[in-house]
Amino acid sequence: MKHYFVALADDHVLIRNGLAGLINSFDGYKVSLQAVNGQELTEKIDPKTPPDIVLLDINMPKKDGFDTAFWLRNHFPDIKVLALSMYDNESAIIRMLKNGARGYVLKDAEPSDLKRALDDVSEKGFYYSDLVTGHLMNTIHKMGDDGAGNKNILHLNDREIEFLKYVCTELTYKEIADKMYLSPRTIDGYRDALFEKLSIKTRVGLAIYAIKNGIVNIDEMN
């Protein structure tokens, strides 16, 4: 059995130690590094033996999760980042995705959910829990990271693609409507049509789809 090495960055000592003990109890996983914040994590990573997965708290002093994920994406692109947070916040999730996170785990998740997150991110490359349907997970997994042209397969029109690009920003739906010179009701129609066409349930799911299919280039969004 392949063993995956996991790094933890969280400024709450009890939570971090609890996660470490839990992860070490999972078959195939071992915590190889712990850090109190993102800055310490970047200083502790050994380029010769980097971890396979990093569990990264979003709210930390001295380099928060957003900055740390972005740094990891640029310096260690093979490391898979799982974001940790107390809150299921759409804008935070989308921002972490833009910065390279491969999944998002709430701190009050069940141990079985954490194990599934680790399994999915290590084996499939992504984990998004109930935020994204199984259909989208399969689509992403089959595509890999090459941004293959699912735009043509799913027959997205130019306005739908434009809408998906705005979805990956922190604009509200009303602000997107203003940018596209459309009414909020029309924008709601675009959103609902894409939910149905792509078998997706949330804005986060749309953002993931756009990023992974190359509709949005995350390097241009920061």
Residue pairs with C-beta under 8 A, 6 or more apart in sequence:
1 27
1 28
2 28
3 28
3 29
3 30
4 28
4 29
4 30
4 52
4 53
4 118
4 122
5 29
5 30
5 31
5 32
5 33
5 49
5 51
5 52
5 53
6 23
6 29
6 30
6 31
6 32
6 51
6 52
6 53
6 54
6 55
6 118
7 31
7 32
7 33
7 34
7 35
7 41
7 44
7 45
7 51
7 53
7 54
7 55
8 16
8 19
8 20
8 23
8 31
8 33
8 34
8 35
8 54
8 55
9 34
9 35
9 36
9 37
9 38
9 40
9 41
9 54
9 55
9 56
9 57
9 60
9 65
9 68
10 16
10 19
10 36
10 55
10 57
10 60
10 84
11 36
11 37
11 57
11 60
11 61
12 57
13 36
15 107
16 34
16 36
19 31
19 55
19 114
20 31
20 34
22 111
22 114
23 29
23 30
23 31
23 55
23 114
23 118
24 30
24 31
26 115
26 118
29 118
32 49
32 51
33 41
33 44
33 45
33 51
35 41
35 44
36 60
37 60
37 61
37 62
37 63
38 56
38 60
38 62
38 63
38 64
38 65
38 67
38 68
38 71
39 62
39 63
40 62
41 54
41 56
41 63
41 68
42 63
42 68
42 71
42 72
42 75
45 51
45 76
47 76
50 76
50 78
50 79
51 79
52 79
52 80
52 122
53 79
53 80
53 81
53 82
53 118
53 121
53 122
54 72
54 79
54 80
54 81
54 82
55 82
55 84
55 105
56 65
56 68
56 69
56 72
56 81
56 82
56 83
56 84
56 101
57 65
57 84
57 85
58 64
58 65
58 66
58 83
58 84
58 85
58 92
58 96
59 65
59 85
60 68
63 71
65 83
65 84
65 85
65 96
66 95
66 96
66 99
67 99
69 81
69 83
69 96
69 99
69 100
69 101
70 99
70 100
70 222
72 79
72 81
72 100
73 81
73 99
73 100
77 100
80 102
80 103
80 121
80 122
80 125
81 96
81 100
81 101
81 102
81 103
82 101
82 102
82 103
82 104
82 105
82 117
82 118
82 121
82 127
83 92
83 93
83 96
83 101
83 103
83 104
83 105
84 105
84 106
84 107
85 92
85 104
85 105
85 106
85 107
86 106
86 107
86 108
87 106
88 106
90 202
90 203
90 204
91 170
93 104
93 131
93 204
93 207
94 168
94 170
94 203
94 204
94 207
95 170
96 104
97 168
97 204
97 207
97 208
97 211
97 218
98 168
98 211
98 218
98 221
98 222
99 218
99 222
100 218
102 121
102 125
102 126
102 127
103 117
103 120
103 121
103 126
103 127
103 128
103 129
104 127
104 128
104 129
104 131
105 113
105 114
105 117
105 127
105 129
109 117
113 129
116 127
117 127
117 129
118 127
120 126
120 127
120 137
121 127
124 137
124 140
124 141
125 140
125 141
125 144
125 145
126 137
126 140
126 141
126 208
126 212
128 136
128 137
128 204
128 205
128 208
131 201
131 202
131 204
131 205
131 208
132 200
132 201
132 202
132 204
132 205
132 208
133 199
133 200
133 201
133 205
135 198
135 199
136 198
136 199
136 200
136 205
136 208
136 209
139 150
139 209
140 208
140 209
140 212
143 150
143 212
143 213
145 212
147 212
147 213
147 214
148 213
148 214
149 213
149 214
150 213
151 161
151 213
151 215
154 197
154 198
156 164
156 197
156 215
159 180
159 190
160 190
160 193
160 194
161 215
162 180
163 176
163 180
163 187
163 190
163 191
163 194
164 194
164 206
164 207
164 209
164 210
164 215
164 216
165 210
165 215
165 216
166 176
166 179
166 180
167 176
167 203
167 206
167 207
167 210
168 207
168 210
168 211
168 216
168 221
169 176
169 221
171 179
173 184
173 187
173 188
173 191
174 184
174 187
176 187
177 183
177 184
177 186
177 187
180 187
191 203
191 206
194 200
194 206
195 201
195 206
198 205
198 206
198 209
200 206
200 209
207 216
209 215
210 216
211 218
